[in-house]
Structure formats: structure tokens, C-alpha cells
Amino acid sequence: MPQPYAFDLLVVGDVNPDVVIGPLDAPLAFGQREQLVPAGLLTLGGSAAIMACGAARLGLTVALAGRVGDDEAGRFVRAALEERGVDTGALRVDTKLATPLTTVLTRSDGDRAILTVPGTLAATGPEDVPPRLLAASRHVHAASYFLLPELAAALPELFATARAHGATTSLDTNDDPAGRWAPGALGAVLAVTDVLLPNAREAVALAAAGGAHADSPEQAAAALAARGPCVVVKDGGDGCLAHDGTHVLRAAALPARPVDTVGAGDSFDAGFVAGRLGGLSTAQCLRLASACGSLSTRAHGGTGAQPTWDEAHSALAREGKNL
């Protein structure tokens, strides 16, 4: 008789401290000018780390695999993950490279600029993902594809291995700082990805890189879904949609007055994956994910206001959108 999985979710990817400051509504001034902003926070960052914390907050058993430096930043993020219930046994320490660092400068309209020092990101590779975890997890999620070139190259094999052990897979590529969107390499990953989770801008860029012309998130989702995965597109205040290659489902955004949108997409990812693992329909997963993304904006930083399952359910119920 098969043994039960040790983890509901294995998250693979980036983890770093975020310094979130803002909002700054004037142009950023150089020339040694000092500008004052109302808020600042040192907090846990990285798409993979925020997603892992959101999933743990929703009640999943979660492990994170990645790499940090042997420094105060690395110790900070490890402690922050463990405080939020994420297993860090596979978080490798690099004795030569520093932990990545990110500064996020926000504006009151919800937009933000992100400056990242890569540190260990470029060195993170398949050796940082223990095979035992691929065999012991119900679902494997990868984040920040374009920041992790060594890991990205191995991701098709890692996902195929996870699937061979009965796991499902998901990917949030996040932005490509180089603007290339790697069409050739990504095709092999999409073939073994069950759920692709871009935002609207990323979906259009990914579709274009694959040779498809897309004037809308829905067209982009259709083009990407034709390559294998169910494509779930996050579109801010316009809600979200899912395309399985044949059918399109939509969900409205949950009303919110955001304090900080950092990490909202990662919290959305956590909600969608938690819903799938909980046996919800795609339509229900969209509603849960939308609630998780919206509720996460109630506080500064990516993890400070991530909801529990009951909190997300209650928020939906208040809007007449029961799961």
C-alpha cells in the first residue's frame, strides 16, 4: 500500500529579505536627494518563499527547496520561514555567495519598482532539490523561472520526476528582467506543468515569445494552454481567468483597499494550489485564489496579511461568493 506523502507541497525557487518602502508618488530623485516615504519594512521576500508561506497559512504541509548564503540575511529568511510553518530542511547554505536582497519601492496606485541583487540565485540548481522531496510531495511548485537559470534548465526533468511519483506541478515564471522570455526552454517545462500562473502582462509576453499573437490575457491564455497546462491569469482589479485549452472561466476580484500589493500574486498562487489539493473545482479555486491575493494586501510586505482558509472563506461569504 502506498505511503502517504510527507508534504502537501514542495516549493522550489527564490527566498530573500525584502526591504519594502513607500509609497513614493514623486519621481525617484538621484543627485543625493533624500526623499521621505511613510512606511518601510524588512520582511521575508522571494516569490517562492511568499507562496510557501501562503500555502502553509492555508493549512498545507509545505517544504521549500532553494539556496541562501552563510550570512545574516540567510539566517533571517530561514527563521521567518520556520516561524510560518515552512520546512527548511532543504534550504541549502552556500558558503561563497550571499543571500539575494531585494528592495521594493511602492506607489499608491499599487505599482512598484523592484531592485534585486541576485546573490545565490544564479547558482541555485537541480542539486538543491532533493529527490526524496520530489517523491514525498503531492504537488511541486516552481517560482521565478527567469531568475534561476540553472534550475530553469533542469525544471522539465524535475517536474517529470515529480509527476512520475504521482505529484501535480505548477509554475509562476514571474518577470523576465532580460525581456527575452526564453521560448525554447520554456516549451519543455510547459509540457510537464499542470498549472501555469502568470499575471496578464507575463501571459501576453510568454505567448508572444512562443510565436502567438495575443491582444488580451484571454488570447494569451488560450495560446499557452494549447502547449499543455491549465493557464490561470491574474489580472489585478479585473479579476482572474482560467483556460484549460477548451473552456474559459472567470472570477471577479475581491474588493480591497490595498495597503501594499507586494506578494499578492504569490498569495493568489497559494490559494489556487491549496484549492486544487483540497478537491475544489477550477471555478472554486479561482474564487479562493482571488480572495487570498486580495486579503494579502491588507498589510505591508508579502506575508503579513496572508489569510487562513477560514478567513478567505469568510471574506468570500461576505461578498456572496461562497466556495
C-alpha positions as CSV (number, residue, x, y, z in Angstrom):
1,M,0.0,0.0,0.0
2,P,1.5,3.4,-0.9
3,Q,2.8,5.5,1.9
4,P,1.2,8.9,2.5
5,Y,3.0,11.9,1.2
6,A,5.2,13.7,3.8
7,F,4.3,17.1,2.3
8,D,1.3,18.5,0.5
9,L,3.5,21.0,-1.3
10,L,7.2,21.4,-2.3
11,V,8.1,24.9,-3.4
12,V,11.2,25.4,-5.4
13,G,12.9,28.7,-6.0
14,D,13.9,32.1,-4.6
15,V,14.0,33.3,-1.0
16,N,15.4,36.6,0.2
17,P,14.8,39.5,2.5
18,D,12.6,42.3,1.1
19,V,13.0,45.9,2.1
20,V,9.6,47.4,1.2
21,I,9.4,51.2,1.3
22,G,6.8,53.7,0.1
23,P,4.6,54.8,-1.3
24,L,6.6,57.3,-3.3
25,D,4.4,59.3,-5.5
26,A,7.0,61.7,-6.8
27,P,9.7,60.7,-9.3
28,L,12.6,58.9,-7.8
29,A,15.3,61.6,-7.4
30,F,19.1,61.0,-7.8
31,G,21.8,63.6,-7.1
32,Q,22.0,62.6,-3.4
33,R,18.5,63.9,-2.8
34,E,16.7,62.5,0.2
35,Q,13.0,61.7,-0.1
36,L,10.7,60.7,2.7
37,V,8.1,58.0,2.5
38,P,5.5,57.0,5.1
39,A,6.4,53.3,5.6
40,G,9.2,50.8,5.4
41,L,9.5,47.2,6.3
42,L,12.2,44.4,6.4
43,T,10.3,41.2,5.7
44,L,10.5,37.8,4.0
45,G,10.6,38.0,0.2
46,G,11.0,35.9,-2.9
47,S,8.1,34.6,-4.9
48,A,8.8,31.0,-3.8
49,A,9.0,31.9,-0.2
50,I,5.9,34.0,-0.1
51,M,3.9,31.4,-1.9
52,A,5.2,28.7,0.5
53,C,4.1,30.8,3.5
54,G,0.7,31.5,2.0
55,A,0.1,27.8,1.4
56,A,1.2,27.0,5.0
57,R,-1.1,29.6,6.3
58,L,-3.9,27.9,4.4
59,G,-3.2,24.6,6.3
60,L,-0.9,22.8,3.9
61,T,2.2,21.0,4.9
62,V,4.9,22.8,3.0
63,A,8.7,22.4,2.3
64,L,10.9,24.8,0.5
65,A,14.0,24.0,-1.6
66,G,16.5,26.6,-2.6
67,R,19.8,28.3,-1.6
68,V,20.8,31.1,0.7
69,G,24.2,32.5,1.8
70,D,26.0,31.9,5.1
71,D,25.1,35.4,6.3
72,E,22.6,37.3,8.5
73,A,20.2,37.6,5.6
74,G,20.1,33.8,5.1
75,R,19.6,33.2,8.8
76,F,16.8,35.9,8.8
77,V,14.8,34.2,6.0
78,R,15.3,30.7,7.4
79,A,13.9,31.8,10.7
80,A,11.0,33.7,9.0
81,L,10.0,30.6,7.0
82,E,10.2,28.3,10.1
83,E,8.0,30.8,12.1
84,R,5.4,30.4,9.4
85,G,5.4,26.7,9.4
86,V,7.5,26.0,6.3
87,D,10.0,23.1,6.5
88,T,13.5,24.4,5.6
89,G,15.4,21.2,5.7
90,A,16.2,21.5,2.0
91,L,17.2,25.2,2.2
92,R,20.9,24.9,1.3
93,V,23.6,27.2,2.6
94,D,26.1,28.5,0.1
95,T,29.4,29.4,1.8
96,K,30.7,31.5,-1.1
97,L,27.7,33.5,-2.4
98,A,25.5,35.9,-0.5
99,T,21.7,35.6,0.1
100,P,19.8,37.6,-2.5
101,L,18.5,41.0,-1.4
102,T,15.5,42.9,-2.8
103,T,14.3,46.5,-2.4
104,V,10.7,47.2,-3.4
105,L,9.7,50.8,-3.9
106,T,5.9,51.1,-4.0
107,R,3.5,53.8,-5.3
108,S,0.0,54.5,-4.0
109,D,-1.6,53.3,-7.3
110,G,-0.3,49.7,-6.5
111,D,2.6,49.8,-8.9
112,R,6.1,49.1,-7.7
113,A,9.8,49.0,-8.8
114,I,11.9,46.1,-7.7
115,L,15.7,46.0,-7.4
116,T,17.3,42.7,-6.7
117,V,20.9,41.7,-6.0
118,P,20.9,38.0,-7.3
119,G,23.4,36.5,-4.9
120,T,22.8,32.7,-4.8
121,L,20.0,32.8,-7.4
122,A,22.3,32.1,-10.4
123,A,23.9,29.2,-8.6
124,T,20.7,27.5,-7.5
125,G,20.3,24.3,-9.4
126,P,18.8,20.8,-9.5
127,E,21.2,19.7,-6.8
128,D,19.3,21.9,-4.4
129,V,16.1,19.9,-4.9
130,P,16.4,16.6,-3.0
131,P,14.9,13.7,-4.9
132,R,13.4,12.4,-1.7
133,L,11.2,15.6,-1.6
134,L,10.1,15.1,-5.2
135,A,8.9,11.7,-4.2
136,A,7.3,12.8,-1.0
137,S,5.2,15.8,-2.1
138,R,1.7,15.8,-3.5
139,H,2.4,19.0,-5.6
140,V,5.5,20.8,-6.7
141,H,5.5,24.5,-7.5
142,A,8.4,26.5,-9.0
143,A,8.7,30.2,-9.0
144,S,10.9,33.0,-10.5
145,Y,11.9,30.9,-13.5
146,F,13.9,33.6,-15.2
147,L,15.9,34.5,-12.1
148,L,17.2,30.9,-11.7
149,P,18.8,29.8,-15.0
150,E,20.5,26.6,-13.7
151,L,17.3,25.5,-12.0
152,A,15.2,26.5,-15.0
153,A,17.2,24.3,-17.3
154,A,16.6,21.3,-15.1
155,L,12.9,22.0,-14.4
156,P,11.5,19.8,-17.1
157,E,13.3,16.8,-15.6
158,L,12.4,17.8,-12.1
159,F,8.7,18.2,-12.9
160,A,8.7,14.9,-14.9
161,T,10.2,13.1,-11.9
162,A,7.6,14.6,-9.5
163,R,4.8,13.5,-11.9
164,A,6.2,10.0,-12.1
165,H,5.7,9.9,-8.3
166,G,2.1,11.0,-8.7
167,A,2.5,14.7,-8.0
168,T,1.0,17.6,-9.8
169,T,3.0,20.6,-10.8
170,S,2.7,24.4,-11.2
171,L,4.8,27.3,-12.3
172,D,4.8,31.0,-11.8
173,T,7.5,32.4,-14.1
174,N,7.3,35.9,-12.8
175,D,9.0,38.6,-14.8
176,D,12.0,38.2,-17.1
177,P,14.4,41.0,-16.3
178,A,16.2,40.4,-19.6
179,G,13.0,40.6,-21.6
180,R,13.7,37.5,-23.7
181,W,11.1,35.1,-22.1
182,A,13.1,32.1,-23.3
183,P,10.6,30.5,-25.7
184,G,12.6,27.3,-26.5
185,A,13.4,26.3,-22.9
186,L,10.0,27.1,-21.6
187,G,8.2,24.9,-24.0
188,A,9.7,21.8,-22.4
189,V,8.6,23.0,-19.0
190,L,5.0,23.7,-20.1
191,A,4.7,20.1,-21.4
192,V,5.1,18.8,-17.8
193,T,3.3,21.7,-16.0
194,D,-0.3,21.2,-14.8
195,V,-0.9,24.8,-13.9
196,L,0.8,27.9,-15.2
197,L,0.2,31.1,-13.1
198,P,1.3,34.3,-14.9
199,N,-0.1,37.7,-14.5
200,A,-1.7,39.4,-17.5
201,R,1.4,41.1,-18.7
202,E,3.5,38.0,-18.3
203,A,0.9,35.8,-20.1
204,V,1.0,38.1,-23.1
205,A,4.8,38.2,-23.2
206,L,5.1,34.4,-22.8
207,A,2.6,33.8,-25.6
208,A,4.4,36.2,-27.9
209,A,7.7,34.5,-27.1
210,G,6.1,31.3,-28.2
211,G,5.1,32.8,-31.6
212,A,1.5,33.6,-30.7
213,H,-0.2,37.0,-31.3
214,A,-2.3,37.9,-28.3
215,D,-4.1,41.2,-27.8
216,S,-5.7,40.1,-24.5
217,P,-5.0,37.9,-21.4
218,E,-7.6,35.5,-22.7
219,Q,-6.0,35.1,-26.0
220,A,-2.6,34.7,-24.4
221,A,-4.1,32.1,-22.0
222,A,-5.6,30.1,-24.9
223,A,-2.2,30.1,-26.8
224,L,-0.3,28.9,-23.7
225,A,-3.0,26.3,-22.7
226,A,-2.5,24.8,-26.2
227,R,1.0,23.9,-25.0
228,G,-0.2,21.7,-22.1
229,P,-1.0,23.4,-18.9
230,C,-4.2,24.9,-17.4
231,V,-3.4,28.6,-17.6
232,V,-4.6,30.8,-14.7
233,V,-4.1,34.5,-15.4
234,K,-4.0,37.1,-12.6
235,D,-5.3,40.5,-13.8
236,G,-5.4,42.7,-10.7
237,G,-8.7,44.7,-10.3
238,D,-10.1,42.9,-13.4
239,G,-10.0,39.6,-11.5
240,C,-8.6,36.4,-13.0
241,L,-9.3,33.7,-15.5
242,A,-8.5,30.1,-16.2
243,H,-8.2,28.4,-19.6
244,D,-7.8,24.7,-19.9
245,G,-7.4,24.6,-23.7
246,T,-11.1,24.4,-24.3
247,H,-13.1,26.4,-21.7
248,V,-12.6,29.8,-20.1
249,L,-13.7,30.5,-16.5
250,R,-13.5,33.9,-14.9
251,A,-13.7,35.2,-11.3
252,A,-14.1,38.8,-10.2
253,A,-11.5,40.4,-7.9
254,L,-12.5,40.6,-4.3
255,P,-13.0,44.3,-3.3
256,A,-10.0,45.6,-1.4
257,R,-8.3,48.8,-0.3
258,P,-4.7,47.7,-0.6
259,V,-2.0,48.8,1.8
260,D,0.7,47.0,-0.2
261,T,0.3,44.7,-3.2
262,V,3.8,43.1,-2.8
263,G,3.4,39.3,-3.0
264,A,-0.3,39.4,-3.8
265,G,0.2,37.2,-6.9
266,D,2.2,34.7,-4.8
267,S,-0.6,34.5,-2.3
268,F,-3.0,34.0,-5.2
269,D,-0.9,31.1,-6.3
270,A,-1.0,29.6,-2.9
271,G,-4.8,29.8,-2.8
272,F,-5.2,28.2,-6.2
273,V,-2.9,25.3,-5.4
274,A,-4.5,24.8,-2.0
275,G,-7.9,24.7,-3.6
276,R,-6.8,22.1,-6.1
277,L,-5.3,19.9,-3.5
278,G,-8.4,20.3,-1.4
279,G,-10.6,18.9,-4.3
280,L,-12.2,22.2,-5.3
281,S,-13.4,22.8,-8.8
282,T,-11.5,25.2,-11.0
283,A,-14.2,27.9,-10.5
284,Q,-13.9,27.5,-6.8
285,C,-10.1,27.6,-6.9
286,L,-10.3,30.9,-8.8
287,R,-12.5,32.4,-6.1
288,L,-10.3,31.2,-3.3
289,A,-7.2,32.4,-5.0
290,S,-8.7,35.8,-5.7
291,A,-9.6,36.1,-2.0
292,C,-6.1,35.1,-0.9
293,G,-4.5,37.6,-3.2
294,S,-6.8,40.4,-2.2
295,L,-6.6,39.8,1.5
296,S,-2.8,39.6,1.4
297,T,-2.7,43.3,0.5
298,R,-4.1,44.4,3.9
299,A,-0.6,44.9,5.4
300,H,2.9,45.8,4.2
301,G,5.1,43.0,2.9
302,G,4.1,39.7,1.2
303,T,3.4,37.6,4.2
304,G,2.0,39.9,6.9
305,A,-1.7,39.6,6.0
306,Q,-1.9,36.2,4.2
307,P,-5.3,34.6,5.2
308,T,-6.2,31.3,6.7
309,W,-8.6,29.1,4.9
310,D,-11.4,30.3,7.2
311,E,-10.6,33.9,6.7
312,A,-10.6,33.5,2.9
313,H,-13.9,31.6,3.1
314,S,-15.5,34.3,5.3
315,A,-14.3,37.1,3.0
316,L,-16.0,35.3,0.1
317,A,-19.1,34.7,2.0
318,R,-19.4,38.4,2.8
319,E,-19.5,39.1,-0.9
320,G,-22.0,36.3,-1.6
321,K,-19.3,34.2,-3.3
322,N,-19.3,31.0,-1.2
323,L,-16.9,28.2,-2.2
